[in-house]
Amino acid sequence: MQIKKNLDKGISNSIASSFYELNEEEVENILKTYMQENSQIKYIAVYDSLTNKRFLFLYKNRDSEILNESFDETALQIDCVPRISEIIYKNELIGRIKVCYKNTAESILLNDEEKKWLKHIP
């Protein structure tokens, strides 16, 4: 299965306005739509740029149900390829989104900025 190029960037652009307004319900609905339409997405985590705290976390369970529950991401990172995109609203960095894709035969490389940011996630 091939991961759609720049899907994580498209997701971050789609939620920017709702995230800026701290509209958790709208952000969740947008993310659920992406997860339903893209079977390769394992989970999505949204972080506030000021605190680096997680704002929202959605993941698929074994039955492919999408859940919004407090969960330790590290347990889900097995066989997972993370991609990180900035959430920009009106030219201002307001957050980051981490989309973790099911591991595929194709390798996705992280850039230096993504690797550095991953090291600082609580």
VMD Tcl script that builds the backbone (N, CA, C; Angstrom):
set m [mol new atoms 366]
animate dup $m
set s [atomselect $m all]
$s set {name element resname resid chain x y z} {
  {N N MET 1 A 0.841 -1.168 0.000}
  {CA C MET 1 A 0.000 0.000 0.000}
  {C C MET 1 A 0.887 1.231 0.000}
  {N N GLN 2 A 0.590 2.158 -0.865}
  {CA C GLN 2 A 1.410 3.356 -0.985}
  {C C GLN 2 A 0.794 4.488 -0.162}
  {N N ILE 3 A 1.634 5.164 0.587}
  {CA C ILE 3 A 1.180 6.298 1.382}
  {C C ILE 3 A 1.074 7.512 0.475}
  {N N LYS 4 A -0.067 8.187 0.552}
  {CA C LYS 4 A -0.283 9.358 -0.281}
  {C C LYS 4 A 0.690 10.454 0.112}
  {N N LYS 5 A 1.368 10.978 -0.877}
  {CA C LYS 5 A 2.362 12.008 -0.647}
  {C C LYS 5 A 1.704 13.272 -0.104}
  {N N ASN 6 A 2.292 13.830 0.928}
  {CA C ASN 6 A 1.859 15.082 1.536}
  {C C ASN 6 A 0.472 15.020 2.167}
  {N N LEU 7 A -0.024 13.826 2.473}
  {CA C LEU 7 A -1.327 13.706 3.113}
  {C C LEU 7 A -1.327 14.405 4.466}
  {N N ASP 8 A -0.250 14.228 5.241}
  {CA C ASP 8 A -0.180 14.856 6.561}
  {C C ASP 8 A -0.214 16.383 6.451}
  {N N LYS 9 A 0.392 16.940 5.433}
  {CA C LYS 9 A 0.370 18.395 5.225}
  {C C LYS 9 A -1.050 18.846 4.890}
  {N N GLY 10 A -1.752 18.078 4.086}
  {CA C GLY 10 A -3.140 18.395 3.757}
  {C C GLY 10 A -4.034 18.354 4.981}
  {N N ILE 11 A -3.780 17.377 5.851}
  {CA C ILE 11 A -4.556 17.273 7.088}
  {C C ILE 11 A -4.300 18.501 7.959}
  {N N SER 12 A -3.042 18.887 8.123}
  {CA C SER 12 A -2.731 20.044 8.974}
  {C C SER 12 A -3.366 21.311 8.420}
  {N N ASN 13 A -3.388 21.478 7.101}
  {CA C ASN 13 A -4.030 22.644 6.501}
  {C C ASN 13 A -5.540 22.622 6.748}
  {N N SER 14 A -6.140 21.451 6.717}
  {CA C SER 14 A -7.587 21.315 6.883}
  {C C SER 14 A -8.063 21.667 8.287}
  {N N ILE 15 A -7.223 21.437 9.286}
  {CA C ILE 15 A -7.666 21.686 10.666}
  {C C ILE 15 A -7.188 23.022 11.225}
  {N N ALA 16 A -6.379 23.756 10.478}
  {CA C ALA 16 A -5.726 24.965 11.010}
  {C C ALA 16 A -6.713 25.948 11.633}
  {N N SER 17 A -7.752 26.306 10.928}
  {CA C SER 17 A -8.699 27.298 11.427}
  {C C SER 17 A -9.429 26.791 12.672}
  {N N SER 18 A -9.900 25.562 12.626}
  {CA C SER 18 A -10.620 24.977 13.771}
  {C C SER 18 A -9.700 24.815 14.977}
  {N N PHE 19 A -8.459 24.422 14.733}
  {CA C PHE 19 A -7.501 24.271 15.826}
  {C C PHE 19 A -7.196 25.627 16.459}
  {N N TYR 20 A -7.015 26.647 15.632}
  {CA C TYR 20 A -6.753 27.992 16.139}
  {C C TYR 20 A -7.881 28.443 17.071}
  {N N GLU 21 A -9.116 28.094 16.720}
  {CA C GLU 21 A -10.289 28.455 17.531}
  {C C GLU 21 A -10.514 27.481 18.688}
  {N N LEU 22 A -9.616 26.484 18.824}
  {CA C LEU 22 A -9.707 25.454 19.865}
  {C C LEU 22 A -11.044 24.711 19.819}
  {N N ASN 23 A -11.534 24.503 18.602}
  {CA C ASN 23 A -12.786 23.794 18.392}
  {C C ASN 23 A -12.474 22.299 18.274}
  {N N GLU 24 A -12.376 21.642 19.421}
  {CA C GLU 24 A -11.962 20.245 19.454}
  {C C GLU 24 A -12.919 19.336 18.668}
  {N N GLU 25 A -14.207 19.600 18.761}
  {CA C GLU 25 A -15.186 18.763 18.067}
  {C C GLU 25 A -15.001 18.827 16.551}
  {N N GLU 26 A -14.793 20.027 16.025}
  {CA C GLU 26 A -14.596 20.182 14.590}
  {C C GLU 26 A -13.276 19.537 14.138}
  {N N VAL 27 A -12.209 19.750 14.902}
  {CA C VAL 27 A -10.928 19.126 14.570}
  {C C VAL 27 A -11.091 17.611 14.557}
  {N N GLU 28 A -11.759 17.074 15.563}
  {CA C GLU 28 A -11.973 15.631 15.637}
  {C C GLU 28 A -12.760 15.126 14.435}
  {N N ASN 29 A -13.806 15.833 14.035}
  {CA C ASN 29 A -14.604 15.398 12.885}
  {C C ASN 29 A -13.792 15.400 11.595}
  {N N ILE 30 A -12.971 16.417 11.408}
  {CA C ILE 30 A -12.121 16.484 10.217}
  {C C ILE 30 A -11.135 15.319 10.206}
  {N N LEU 31 A -10.498 15.077 11.358}
  {CA C LEU 31 A -9.511 13.995 11.436}
  {C C LEU 31 A -10.166 12.632 11.225}
  {N N LYS 32 A -11.347 12.432 11.785}
  {CA C LYS 32 A -12.047 11.160 11.600}
  {C C LYS 32 A -12.342 10.908 10.126}
  {N N THR 33 A -12.719 11.954 9.407}
  {CA C THR 33 A -12.984 11.804 7.975}
  {C C THR 33 A -11.729 11.344 7.240}
  {N N TYR 34 A -10.596 11.980 7.540}
  {CA C TYR 34 A -9.331 11.562 6.913}
  {C C TYR 34 A -9.007 10.109 7.266}
  {N N MET 35 A -9.216 9.737 8.507}
  {CA C MET 35 A -8.881 8.380 8.933}
  {C C MET 35 A -9.798 7.344 8.284}
  {N N GLN 36 A -11.061 7.692 8.091}
  {CA C GLN 36 A -11.993 6.774 7.439}
  {C C GLN 36 A -11.645 6.588 5.960}
  {N N GLU 37 A -11.172 7.648 5.331}
  {CA C GLU 37 A -10.866 7.614 3.902}
  {C C GLU 37 A -9.471 7.075 3.597}
  {N N ASN 38 A -8.626 6.938 4.619}
  {CA C ASN 38 A -7.244 6.503 4.412}
  {C C ASN 38 A -6.918 5.361 5.365}
  {N N SER 39 A -7.038 4.162 4.867}
  {CA C SER 39 A -6.854 2.978 5.711}
  {C C SER 39 A -5.432 2.845 6.239}
  {N N GLN 40 A -4.470 3.523 5.620}
  {CA C GLN 40 A -3.082 3.396 6.057}
  {C C GLN 40 A -2.776 4.218 7.302}
  {N N ILE 41 A -3.687 5.121 7.716}
  {CA C ILE 41 A -3.444 5.926 8.914}
  {C C ILE 41 A -3.751 5.094 10.147}
  {N N LYS 42 A -2.769 5.003 11.035}
  {CA C LYS 42 A -2.922 4.259 12.285}
  {C C LYS 42 A -3.404 5.174 13.409}
  {N N TYR 43 A -2.778 6.352 13.530}
  {CA C TYR 43 A -3.255 7.341 14.492}
  {C C TYR 43 A -2.841 8.740 14.065}
  {N N ILE 44 A -3.523 9.722 14.669}
  {CA C ILE 44 A -3.199 11.130 14.451}
  {C C ILE 44 A -3.152 11.808 15.816}
  {N N ALA 45 A -2.079 12.531 16.061}
  {CA C ALA 45 A -1.938 13.302 17.294}
  {C C ALA 45 A -1.730 14.766 16.926}
  {N N VAL 46 A -2.416 15.645 17.643}
  {CA C VAL 46 A -2.312 17.083 17.412}
  {C C VAL 46 A -1.719 17.717 18.669}
  {N N TYR 47 A -0.694 18.552 18.476}
  {CA C TYR 47 A 0.018 19.184 19.595}
  {C C TYR 47 A -0.051 20.699 19.493}
  {N N ASP 48 A -0.170 21.341 20.626}
  {CA C ASP 48 A -0.106 22.786 20.731}
  {C C ASP 48 A 1.356 23.212 20.614}
  {N N SER 49 A 1.637 24.245 19.846}
  {CA C SER 49 A 3.034 24.650 19.640}
  {C C SER 49 A 3.642 25.357 20.851}
  {N N LEU 50 A 2.834 26.001 21.659}
  {CA C LEU 50 A 3.379 26.712 22.812}
  {C C LEU 50 A 3.787 25.768 23.935}
  {N N THR 51 A 2.982 24.763 24.193}
  {CA C THR 51 A 3.224 23.871 25.329}
  {C C THR 51 A 3.773 22.504 24.920}
  {N N ASN 52 A 3.672 22.176 23.639}
  {CA C ASN 52 A 4.003 20.841 23.121}
  {C C ASN 52 A 3.124 19.755 23.743}
  {N N LYS 53 A 2.019 20.156 24.357}
  {CA C LYS 53 A 1.090 19.181 24.936}
  {C C LYS 53 A 0.111 18.718 23.865}
  {N N ARG 54 A -0.304 17.484 24.033}
  {CA C ARG 54 A -1.233 16.904 23.077}
  {C C ARG 54 A -2.616 17.515 23.248}
  {N N PHE 55 A -3.174 17.981 22.154}
  {CA C PHE 55 A -4.500 18.585 22.136}
  {C C PHE 55 A -5.562 17.526 21.838}
  {N N LEU 56 A -5.238 16.622 20.931}
  {CA C LEU 56 A -6.196 15.606 20.510}
  {C C LEU 56 A -5.435 14.393 20.001}
  {N N PHE 57 A -5.998 13.230 20.241}
  {CA C PHE 57 A -5.363 11.980 19.813}
  {C C PHE 57 A -6.454 11.019 19.354}
  {N N LEU 58 A -6.384 10.618 18.101}
  {CA C LEU 58 A -7.329 9.646 17.546}
  {C C LEU 58 A -6.557 8.454 17.023}
  {N N TYR 59 A -7.068 7.263 17.274}
  {CA C TYR 59 A -6.408 6.071 16.766}
  {C C TYR 59 A -7.441 5.035 16.361}
  {N N LYS 60 A -6.989 4.102 15.527}
  {CA C LYS 60 A -7.847 3.007 15.099}
  {C C LYS 60 A -7.520 1.783 15.938}
  {N N ASN 61 A -8.552 1.148 16.462}
  {CA C ASN 61 A -8.329 -0.097 17.189}
  {C C ASN 61 A -8.297 -1.268 16.207}
  {N N ARG 62 A -8.232 -2.474 16.719}
  {CA C ARG 62 A -8.133 -3.651 15.834}
  {C C ARG 62 A -9.332 -3.815 14.918}
  {N N ASP 63 A -10.474 -3.273 15.339}
  {CA C ASP 63 A -11.687 -3.358 14.529}
  {C C ASP 63 A -11.859 -2.158 13.612}
  {N N SER 64 A -10.816 -1.361 13.492}
  {CA C SER 64 A -10.798 -0.145 12.675}
  {C C SER 64 A -11.785 0.915 13.144}
  {N N GLU 65 A -12.187 0.830 14.403}
  {CA C GLU 65 A -12.999 1.894 14.981}
  {C C GLU 65 A -12.061 3.035 15.347}
  {N N ILE 66 A -12.516 4.257 15.127}
  {CA C ILE 66 A -11.698 5.420 15.445}
  {C C ILE 66 A -12.089 5.904 16.833}
  {N N LEU 67 A -11.102 5.953 17.722}
  {CA C LEU 67 A -11.351 6.295 19.114}
  {C C LEU 67 A -10.599 7.549 19.526}
  {N N ASN 68 A -11.221 8.331 20.389}
  {CA C ASN 68 A -10.600 9.514 20.966}
  {C C ASN 68 A -10.478 9.241 22.452}
  {N N GLU 69 A -9.349 8.654 22.821}
  {CA C GLU 69 A -9.122 8.298 24.215}
  {C C GLU 69 A -7.685 8.637 24.582}
  {N N SER 70 A -7.475 8.877 25.842}
  {CA C SER 70 A -6.119 9.095 26.310}
  {C C SER 70 A -5.358 7.783 26.170}
  {N N PHE 71 A -4.259 7.809 25.476}
  {CA C PHE 71 A -3.534 6.587 25.167}
  {C C PHE 71 A -2.070 6.914 24.987}
  {N N ASP 72 A -1.210 6.004 25.380}
  {CA C ASP 72 A 0.227 6.184 25.210}
  {C C ASP 72 A 0.602 5.865 23.766}
  {N N GLU 73 A 1.027 6.879 23.039}
  {CA C GLU 73 A 1.380 6.703 21.627}
  {C C GLU 73 A 2.459 5.654 21.395}
  {N N THR 74 A 3.397 5.562 22.316}
  {CA C THR 74 A 4.535 4.674 22.090}
  {C C THR 74 A 4.087 3.234 21.877}
  {N N ALA 75 A 2.981 2.844 22.495}
  {CA C ALA 75 A 2.478 1.481 22.304}
  {C C ALA 75 A 1.976 1.274 20.879}
  {N N LEU 76 A 1.550 2.335 20.224}
  {CA C LEU 76 A 1.023 2.234 18.863}
  {C C LEU 76 A 2.089 2.433 17.799}
  {N N GLN 77 A 3.294 2.798 18.196}
  {CA C GLN 77 A 4.326 3.105 17.209}
  {C C GLN 77 A 5.002 1.882 16.613}
  {N N ILE 78 A 4.627 0.702 17.069}
  {CA C ILE 78 A 5.160 -0.521 16.486}
  {C C ILE 78 A 4.584 -0.654 15.083}
  {N N ASP 79 A 5.427 -0.959 14.127}
  {CA C ASP 79 A 5.005 -1.059 12.727}
  {C C ASP 79 A 4.307 0.206 12.263}
  {N N CYS 80 A 4.885 1.321 12.617}
  {CA C CYS 80 A 4.273 2.607 12.321}
  {C C CYS 80 A 5.326 3.563 11.766}
  {N N VAL 81 A 4.941 4.343 10.773}
  {CA C VAL 81 A 5.839 5.323 10.185}
  {C C VAL 81 A 5.259 6.714 10.454}
  {N N PRO 82 A 5.876 7.501 11.370}
  {CA C PRO 82 A 5.330 8.824 11.693}
  {C C PRO 82 A 5.772 9.892 10.703}
  {N N ARG 83 A 4.850 10.814 10.425}
  {CA C ARG 83 A 5.154 11.998 9.627}
  {C C ARG 83 A 4.633 13.198 10.396}
  {N N ILE 84 A 5.401 14.255 10.436}
  {CA C ILE 84 A 5.044 15.436 11.208}
  {C C ILE 84 A 4.914 16.639 10.282}
  {N N SER 85 A 3.848 17.394 10.507}
  {CA C SER 85 A 3.639 18.626 9.752}
  {C C SER 85 A 3.274 19.743 10.714}
  {N N GLU 86 A 3.697 20.923 10.377}
  {CA C GLU 86 A 3.340 22.087 11.171}
  {C C GLU 86 A 1.917 22.513 10.834}
  {N N ILE 87 A 1.237 23.067 11.839}
  {CA C ILE 87 A -0.087 23.643 11.623}
  {C C ILE 87 A 0.114 25.156 11.639}
  {N N ILE 88 A -0.138 25.769 10.499}
  {CA C ILE 88 A 0.082 27.202 10.318}
  {C C ILE 88 A -1.272 27.881 10.116}
  {N N TYR 89 A -1.490 28.955 10.859}
  {CA C TYR 89 A -2.710 29.748 10.680}
  {C C TYR 89 A -2.311 31.206 10.590}
  {N N LYS 90 A -2.681 31.856 9.496}
  {CA C LYS 90 A -2.332 33.259 9.244}
  {C C LYS 90 A -0.835 33.491 9.460}
  {N N ASN 91 A -0.037 32.644 8.835}
  {CA C ASN 91 A 1.429 32.719 8.872}
  {C C ASN 91 A 2.033 32.528 10.253}
  {N N GLU 92 A 1.295 31.944 11.174}
  {CA C GLU 92 A 1.792 31.715 12.530}
  {C C GLU 92 A 1.741 30.220 12.850}
  {N N LEU 93 A 2.837 29.720 13.402}
  {CA C LEU 93 A 2.873 28.329 13.833}
  {C C LEU 93 A 2.007 28.188 15.085}
  {N N ILE 94 A 0.951 27.369 14.991}
  {CA C ILE 94 A 0.067 27.196 16.142}
  {C C ILE 94 A 0.116 25.776 16.696}
  {N N GLY 95 A 0.711 24.875 15.944}
  {CA C GLY 95 A 0.780 23.500 16.427}
  {C C GLY 95 A 1.477 22.590 15.444}
  {N N ARG 96 A 1.472 21.307 15.796}
  {CA C ARG 96 A 2.038 20.272 14.928}
  {C C ARG 96 A 1.092 19.083 14.935}
  {N N ILE 97 A 1.137 18.371 13.851}
  {CA C ILE 97 A 0.327 17.173 13.749}
  {C C ILE 97 A 1.248 16.006 13.422}
  {N N LYS 98 A 1.044 14.903 14.112}
  {CA C LYS 98 A 1.813 13.691 13.812}
  {C C LYS 98 A 0.830 12.655 13.285}
  {N N VAL 99 A 1.057 12.247 12.056}
  {CA C VAL 99 A 0.244 11.210 11.433}
  {C C VAL 99 A 1.113 9.966 11.363}
  {N N CYS 100 A 0.638 8.907 11.963}
  {CA C CYS 100 A 1.399 7.667 11.966}
  {C C CYS 100 A 0.722 6.691 11.011}
  {N N TYR 101 A 1.478 6.282 10.009}
  {CA C TYR 101 A 0.964 5.381 8.985}
  {C C TYR 101 A 1.381 3.954 9.293}
  {N N LYS 102 A 0.536 3.012 8.910}
  {CA C LYS 102 A 0.919 1.616 9.034}
  {C C LYS 102 A 2.170 1.404 8.209}
  {N N ASN 103 A 3.097 0.642 8.760}
  {CA C ASN 103 A 4.361 0.392 8.080}
  {C C ASN 103 A 4.104 -0.336 6.771}
  {N N THR 104 A 4.749 0.130 5.729}
  {CA C THR 104 A 4.616 -0.482 4.415}
  {C C THR 104 A 5.997 -0.882 3.930}
  {N N ALA 105 A 6.024 -1.509 2.797}
  {CA C ALA 105 A 7.299 -1.913 2.210}
  {C C ALA 105 A 8.129 -0.696 1.825}
  {N N GLU 106 A 7.439 0.401 1.527}
  {CA C GLU 106 A 8.151 1.621 1.170}
  {C C GLU 106 A 8.606 2.335 2.433}
  {N N SER 107 A 9.770 2.873 2.383}
  {CA C SER 107 A 10.311 3.600 3.532}
  {C C SER 107 A 10.005 5.083 3.386}
  {N N ILE 108 A 9.573 5.697 4.464}
  {CA C ILE 108 A 9.359 7.138 4.466}
  {C C ILE 108 A 10.451 7.747 5.320}
  {N N LEU 109 A 11.179 8.663 4.757}
  {CA C LEU 109 A 12.295 9.280 5.471}
  {C C LEU 109 A 11.832 10.533 6.187}
  {N N LEU 110 A 12.304 10.713 7.397}
  {CA C LEU 110 A 12.027 11.924 8.155}
  {C C LEU 110 A 13.126 12.934 7.891}
  {N N ASN 111 A 12.730 14.198 7.784}
  {CA C ASN 111 A 13.766 15.214 7.627}
  {C C ASN 111 A 14.338 15.550 9.005}
  {N N ASP 112 A 15.397 16.345 9.047}
  {CA C ASP 112 A 16.077 16.661 10.306}
  {C C ASP 112 A 15.160 17.372 11.302}
  {N N GLU 113 A 14.324 18.282 10.799}
  {CA C GLU 113 A 13.401 19.011 11.678}
  {C C GLU 113 A 12.424 18.042 12.346}
  {N N GLU 114 A 11.906 17.071 11.591}
  {CA C GLU 114 A 10.976 16.084 12.140}
  {C C GLU 114 A 11.662 15.205 13.195}
  {N N LYS 115 A 12.872 14.780 12.919}
  {CA C LYS 115 A 13.603 13.953 13.888}
  {C C LYS 115 A 13.846 14.724 15.188}
  {N N LYS 116 A 14.246 15.992 15.056}
  {CA C LYS 116 A 14.514 16.824 16.232}
  {C C LYS 116 A 13.242 17.014 17.051}
  {N N TRP 117 A 12.134 17.292 16.378}
  {CA C TRP 117 A 10.875 17.516 17.081}
  {C C TRP 117 A 10.406 16.247 17.791}
  {N N LEU 118 A 10.562 15.094 17.152}
  {CA C LEU 118 A 10.134 13.825 17.756}
  {C C LEU 118 A 10.842 13.554 19.075}
  {N N LYS 119 A 12.104 13.952 19.172}
  {CA C LYS 119 A 12.874 13.721 20.385}
  {C C LYS 119 A 12.341 14.512 21.583}
  {N N HIS 120 A 11.620 15.604 21.315}
  {CA C HIS 120 A 11.154 16.493 22.382}
  {C C HIS 120 A 9.687 16.287 22.744}
  {N N ILE 121 A 9.057 15.291 22.185}
  {CA C ILE 121 A 7.643 15.009 22.491}
  {C C ILE 121 A 7.576 14.253 23.812}
  {N N PRO 122 A 6.742 14.748 24.726}
  {CA C PRO 122 A 6.648 14.066 26.036}
  {C C PRO 122 A 6.010 12.695 25.925}
}
mol reanalyze $m
mol bondsrecalc $m
mol representation Tube
mol addrep $m
